[in-house]
């Protein structure tokens, strides 16, 4: 179990710069990823919906899925750096090392970090009771990572892509699935 204060960060490489194009042909992509299993109660439901609804209004690049590993196609080799903001009850790096040979909803970040080495800045908004059993040495292929408990930690207002998933097999509250259905109806309208 890893113990750390809110806003904990490890920067594995120096920052390159800010913005979409930070140099000649250098492209950054900001991805907001929300797994609704993060919602454990009514308070979190209100907090997440209040955070998310303004971001999805008029957004043109939203992907919705039941499973989190479907985020994989959002990552392409023409991008030099990814800022991944992941709101999720689970870190999705991996939970069972013996199952790493198959991409799944519990290890998609591990696989992405191996393919896009030192190109992913990972910000994980988790819960105080999220499983923190991560071997941090395994995360060395990420460019940087930060963990925090507060949704308000994400100051960014706009994202290039938004990925939303339900994870119904892992959702621990009715509010989680209901929230996904609410957002799904807004996105489809």
Buried (B, 14 or more C-beta within 10 A) or exposed (E): EEEEEEEEEBEEEEEEEEEEEBEEEBBBBBBBBBBBBBBBEEEBBEBBBEBBEEBBEEBEEBBBBEBBBBBEEBBEEEBBBBBBBBBBBBBBBBBEEEEBEEBBBBBBBBBBBEEBEBBBBBBBBBBEEBEBEBEEEEBEBBBBBBBBBEBEBBEEEEBBBBBBBBBEEBBBBEBBBBBBEBBBEBBEE
